[in-house]
Amino acid sequence: MKIFFVVNNYYASGNGLSASARRTVRYLREAGEEVRVLSGRNHEAEEPQPDYVLGDFRVPVFDGLVQSHGYKFAKTDFSLIEEAVKWADVVHLEEPFIIQMVTARIAGHLGVPCTATYHLHPENMFCSINLGGWKFLNYNMLRAWRNFVFNFCSDIQCPTENVLERLQKFGFKSRLHLISNGIIPDPIIRSSERSEDPDRPFLVACIGRLAVEKDQPTLLEAMRSPLFMAYHDGQPFNENMFQPCPMLENPQKLRGMIEKTGAHSTDLQSPETVEHLCVKCDAYAACWQGTADRLWTERQEQKTENQEKGA
């Protein structure tokens, strides 16, 4: 099958939408499908380049903001898009912007079916200019996307249940499919040595662009809070790795952290004290203690035996 992908910035390294498009294309090609991509130029390297290269489009007033998010828009080229659509058996739209609107119209005129992925809500764009809460603006932007892009598609991939439910409620005509974008299973190398330095920084991985609506600073603020720092400083909560949890196997540890930090339940509907929570685990911890000790002792003896054999 000949599949034609349409995306403004296919090679943007720091953008989750672009990464998802590249991953999908890669897997389709590995499956034996023939895929071509229409996109703006790859500005990060001389090679590779898209199969159909579009010029850059500068967004009046907001171009600096767009580029600060590691993204660029591409200029529409009607003849190039028509050439690509004529080649394809199916067209896949990765965004709801101008080049996708034009491509959907041309594909409809030529009788080539379209599919799409719904990657972002209007609020994702407008939060960057403090308009994420303007319901009228976001409603009408989504309405335009639906009418001028997505309703030209027979099927739409919805990466999350949130997306699927929203599109259903908004009257999208296409068939909706809940399919995660997934992640690349890259190997992760971690140090096996535990640092005793209390000031040692730890790495926080954030996938995708740094964006206002994702509110990463709040996550970092939470991780610096007294409770999370108590989690950090208290590890390991037990030298026996069959008893790792500060609540299930070591409820006294959680009691101590809560008392030390003054943390409290933020569940407005069903608030719970630490004692009410931990008392549920006391019997379990006591019952598991003997088995955990036996397993840990056996594991350590086996490890010692293996080391002696190796020596």
C-alpha positions in Angstrom: 0.0 0.0 0.0 1.2 3.5 -0.8 0.7 5.8 2.2 1.1 9.6 2.1 1.9 11.3 5.4 1.2 15.1 5.8 2.9 16.9 8.7 4.3 20.4 9.0 7.6 19.6 10.7 8.5 15.9 10.4 12.0 16.2 11.7 11.5 18.4 14.8 13.6 16.5 17.4 12.0 18.1 20.5 8.3 17.7 19.5 6.2 14.8 20.5 3.9 15.0 17.5 6.8 14.8 15.1 8.4 12.0 17.0 5.1 10.0 16.9 4.9 10.6 13.1 8.4 9.4 12.5 7.9 6.3 14.7 4.6 5.4 12.8 6.3 5.8 9.4 9.2 3.7 10.5 7.0 0.8 11.6 4.9 1.0 8.5 8.0 0.8 6.3 9.3 -2.2 8.4 5.9 -3.8 7.8 6.5 -3.6 4.1 4.3 -0.5 3.3 5.5 2.2 0.9 5.4 5.5 2.7 6.2 9.0 1.5 6.2 12.2 3.7 5.3 15.8 2.8 6.7 18.2 5.3 8.8 21.3 5.8 12.6 21.0 5.3 14.7 19.3 7.9 16.7 22.2 9.5 18.6 20.1 11.9 20.6 18.1 9.4 21.4 18.0 5.7 20.0 14.5 5.5 17.4 13.0 5.6 14.8 15.2 4.0 11.1 14.6 3.4 10.0 13.0 0.1 8.1 16.2 -0.7 9.8 19.3 0.7 7.7 22.4 1.5 9.1 25.9 2.2 8.9 27.5 5.6 5.8 29.5 6.6 6.4 32.3 9.1 3.3 32.9 11.3 2.8 36.7 11.6 3.4 38.0 15.2 3.6 34.5 16.7 6.5 33.0 14.7 9.0 33.4 17.5 6.6 31.7 20.0 6.1 28.8 17.6 9.8 28.3 17.1 10.4 28.5 20.8 8.4 25.3 21.1 10.7 23.6 18.6 8.3 23.8 15.7 7.9 25.3 12.3 4.9 25.6 9.9 5.2 24.7 6.2 4.0 26.7 3.2 1.2 25.2 1.1 2.2 24.1 -2.4 -0.9 23.0 -4.3 0.8 21.3 -7.2 3.2 19.4 -5.0 0.4 18.2 -2.8 -1.7 17.2 -5.8 1.3 15.2 -7.2 1.7 13.3 -3.9 -2.0 12.6 -3.5 -2.2 11.2 -7.0 0.6 8.8 -6.1 -1.0 7.6 -2.8 -3.6 4.9 -2.0 -4.4 6.6 1.3 -3.5 9.9 2.8 -2.8 10.3 6.5 -3.0 13.7 8.2 -1.0 14.3 11.3 -2.3 17.8 12.2 -5.4 20.0 11.6 -3.6 23.0 10.0 -3.6 24.7 6.6 -1.6 22.1 4.6 -3.9 19.4 6.0 -7.0 21.3 5.0 -5.7 21.7 1.5 -4.6 18.1 1.3 -8.0 16.8 2.5 -9.8 18.9 -0.1 -7.5 17.7 -2.9 -7.8 14.1 -1.8 -11.6 14.3 -1.6 -11.7 15.7 -5.2 -9.4 12.9 -6.5 -11.2 10.2 -4.6 -8.3 9.2 -2.4 -9.3 8.2 1.2 -8.0 10.1 4.2 -7.2 9.1 7.8 -5.9 11.2 10.6 -4.4 11.3 14.1 -5.8 13.8 16.6 -2.7 14.9 18.5 -3.6 18.1 20.2 -6.5 20.1 21.5 -7.0 23.8 20.7 -6.1 24.6 24.4 -2.6 23.1 23.8 -2.0 26.0 21.4 -3.8 28.8 23.1 -2.4 28.2 26.6 1.0 29.5 25.3 -0.7 33.0 24.9 -2.8 32.7 28.0 -6.0 32.0 26.1 -6.4 28.3 27.1 -9.4 29.2 29.3 -11.3 31.0 26.5 -14.1 28.5 25.9 -15.6 30.4 22.9 -12.2 30.5 21.1 -11.3 26.9 21.8 -14.8 25.7 20.8 -14.7 27.4 17.5 -11.2 26.3 16.7 -12.2 22.7 17.3 -15.3 23.2 15.2 -13.1 24.5 12.3 -10.7 21.5 12.6 -13.7 19.1 12.6 -15.4 20.7 9.6 -12.3 21.5 7.4 -10.0 18.6 8.2 -11.3 15.7 10.3 -14.7 15.2 8.7 -12.9 14.6 5.4 -11.3 11.5 7.0 -12.9 8.1 7.3 -11.0 7.1 10.4 -9.2 9.0 13.2 -6.7 7.6 15.7 -7.4 8.9 19.2 -4.2 8.4 21.4 -6.2 8.6 24.7 -9.6 8.0 26.1 -9.8 11.8 26.8 -9.5 12.5 23.1 -11.9 9.8 22.1 -14.6 11.0 24.5 -14.2 14.6 23.5 -14.5 13.9 19.8 -17.6 11.7 20.3 -19.3 14.5 22.3 -18.3 17.1 19.6 -20.0 15.3 16.8 -17.1 14.0 14.7 -18.4 12.0 11.8 -15.4 9.7 11.3 -14.8 6.3 12.9 -12.8 6.8 16.1 -10.1 4.4 17.2 -8.4 4.4 20.6 -4.8 3.6 19.8 -1.9 4.9 21.9 1.0 6.7 20.3 3.3 4.4 22.3 6.9 5.0 23.2 10.2 3.9 21.7 11.5 1.0 23.8 15.0 2.4 24.1 17.4 0.7 26.6 17.9 2.6 29.8 21.2 2.2 31.6 21.1 2.8 35.4 24.0 2.8 37.8 23.9 -0.1 40.2 25.8 1.9 42.9 23.9 3.8 45.5 25.2 7.3 46.2 25.5 8.4 49.9 25.7 12.0 48.9 22.5 13.7 50.3 22.9 16.5 47.8 23.2 14.3 44.8 20.8 15.5 42.1 18.4 13.0 40.5 17.2 12.9 36.9 13.6 13.7 35.9 12.7 12.7 32.4 10.1 14.8 30.6 8.8 13.5 27.3 7.9 16.1 24.7 8.2 19.9 24.7 8.3 22.2 27.7 4.8 23.8 27.5 2.6 26.0 29.7 -0.4 23.6 29.7 1.8 20.7 30.8 2.8 22.6 33.9 6.1 20.9 34.5 7.2 23.5 37.1 4.3 22.3 39.4 5.6 18.7 39.1 9.1 19.9 40.0 7.7 21.9 42.9 5.8 18.8 44.2 9.0 16.7 44.0 10.8 19.3 46.1 8.1 19.3 48.7 8.9 18.0 52.2 7.0 14.8 51.7 8.7 13.8 48.5 12.1 14.8 49.9 11.3 12.5 52.9 10.7 9.7 50.3 14.0 10.6 48.7 16.0 10.7 51.9 14.3 7.7 53.5 15.2 5.1 50.8 15.8 2.3 51.2 12.9 1.9 53.6 14.1 -1.6 54.5 17.4 -3.4 53.9 15.3 -6.4 52.9 14.3 -5.8 49.3 11.3 -8.1 49.8 9.9 -5.3 52.1 10.5 -2.2 49.9 7.3 -0.2 50.4 7.0 2.5 53.2 3.3 1.7 53.5 2.6 -2.0 52.8 5.6 -3.6 54.4 6.8 -0.7 56.6 3.8 1.3 57.7 5.7 2.8 60.6 7.9 4.5 58.0 5.0 6.3 56.3 3.7 7.3 59.8 7.0 8.9 60.6 7.3 10.8 57.3 3.8 12.2 57.7 4.5 13.3 61.2 7.8 14.8 60.3 6.5 16.8 57.2 3.0 17.6 58.3 1.5 16.3 55.1 -2.3 15.7 55.0 -4.9 14.2 52.7 -6.0 16.4 49.8 -9.0 14.2 48.8 -11.9 16.6 49.4 -14.5 13.8 49.1 -13.0 11.1 51.3 -10.1 12.6 53.4 -8.1 10.0 55.3 -5.6 10.3 58.2 -2.3 8.5 58.0 -3.3 6.3 60.9 -6.5 5.2 59.2 -4.5 4.3 56.1 -1.5 2.6 57.8 -3.5 0.5 60.3 -4.9 -1.4 57.2 -1.3 -2.5 56.5 -0.1 -3.5 60.0 -1.5 -7.0 59.9 -0.2 -7.6 56.4 3.3 -6.3 57.3 3.4 -8.5 60.4 2.3 -11.6 58.5 4.7 -11.0 55.6 7.7 -10.3 57.9 8.7 -14.0 58.5 8.4 -15.0 54.9 10.3 -11.9 53.7 13.1 -12.6 56.2 13.4 -16.2 55.0 13.4 -15.3 51.3 16.0 -12.6 51.8 18.2 -14.9 53.8 18.0 -17.5 51.1 18.8 -15.0 48.4 21.8 -13.7 50.3 23.1 -17.2 51.0 22.7 -18.1 47.3 24.5 -14.9 46.3 27.4 -15.7 48.6 27.6 -19.2 47.3 27.7 -18.1 43.7 30.4 -15.6 44.5 32.5 -18.3 46.1 32.1 -20.6 43.2 33.1 -17.8 40.8 36.2 -17.1 42.9 
